[in-house]
Amino acid sequence: MLDFQQISALSMMVLLVAGLLWLQNSRADQIVRDWAEATGVELISAEKRYVRTGPFFLNHARGQFVFRITVRDQAGAERAGWIRVGGWLAGMLSDKTKVIWDS
């Protein structure tokens, strides 16, 4: 049977992991928004993909996120593609992005 200290320690670990996951997801979202602003496009949609990762299937690390994106450029043309954010080793500690546009 678990005593109060064990339950408290377990609860703190669960909260810590949940907080770190939330921070990692928020950071990934912010990197995508920053990329859109830096490239001068309007981000219409950005959907995180965990399984169906398009051209990044088998080409992304655990600490990286893949998004399916749709953007509008300054001329009003819409484009769709994929963006991978984060570094191979550093994960969300890195601002790296790689975009592959649909044909």
C-alpha positions in Angstrom: 0.0 0.0 0.0 1.3 3.5 -0.9 1.8 6.0 1.9 1.4 9.7 1.7 5.0 10.5 0.7 4.9 8.0 -2.1 1.6 9.4 -3.5 3.0 12.9 -3.2 6.2 12.0 -5.0 4.3 10.2 -7.8 1.9 13.1 -8.1 4.8 15.6 -8.4 6.4 13.4 -11.1 3.2 13.2 -13.1 2.7 17.0 -12.9 6.3 17.6 -13.9 6.0 15.3 -17.0 2.7 16.9 -17.9 4.2 20.4 -17.6 7.2 19.5 -19.7 5.0 18.0 -22.4 2.8 21.1 -22.4 5.9 23.3 -22.7 7.3 21.2 -25.6 4.0 21.4 -27.5 3.7 25.2 -26.9 7.2 25.7 -28.0 6.6 23.8 -31.3 3.5 25.9 -32.0 5.5 29.1 -31.3 8.3 28.0 -33.7 5.8 27.6 -36.5 4.2 31.0 -35.8 7.7 32.6 -35.8 8.6 30.9 -39.0 5.5 32.2 -40.7 6.1 35.7 -39.5 9.8 35.6 -40.6 8.9 34.4 -44.1 6.1 36.9 -44.5 3.2 34.5 -44.9 -0.1 34.2 -43.2 -0.5 31.0 -41.4 -4.0 29.7 -42.2 -3.7 26.3 -40.5 -1.1 24.3 -38.8 -2.1 20.8 -37.7 0.3 18.7 -35.6 0.9 15.3 -37.1 2.1 12.4 -34.9 1.5 9.4 -37.2 0.9 10.6 -40.8 3.9 12.8 -41.1 4.1 13.0 -44.9 7.6 13.4 -46.3 9.0 13.4 -42.8 7.9 9.8 -42.2 10.9 8.0 -40.8 12.8 11.3 -41.1 12.1 13.0 -37.7 13.3 12.4 -34.2 11.3 12.0 -31.0 11.9 15.6 -29.9 10.8 17.1 -33.3 7.3 17.9 -34.3 5.7 17.7 -37.8 2.9 20.0 -38.9 0.6 20.0 -42.0 0.4 23.7 -42.9 -1.5 25.9 -45.2 -0.3 29.5 -45.7 -1.2 32.5 -47.8 1.6 34.6 -49.3 1.6 38.4 -49.8 0.2 38.0 -53.3 -2.8 36.1 -51.9 -1.8 32.7 -53.2 -2.3 29.7 -50.9 0.2 26.9 -50.5 0.1 23.7 -48.5 3.0 21.7 -47.2 4.8 20.2 -44.3 7.1 21.7 -41.7 9.3 19.9 -39.2 10.4 21.9 -36.2 13.2 21.3 -33.7 16.6 19.9 -33.9 17.6 16.2 -34.3 19.4 16.1 -31.0 18.2 19.3 -29.3 14.5 18.8 -30.0 12.5 21.9 -29.0 15.6 23.6 -27.7 16.4 24.4 -31.3 14.6 26.8 -33.6 15.4 24.7 -36.7 12.7 24.4 -39.3 12.5 22.4 -42.6 9.6 23.0 -45.0 8.6 20.8 -47.9 5.9 22.2 -50.1 3.3 20.1 -52.0 3.8 20.1 -55.7 
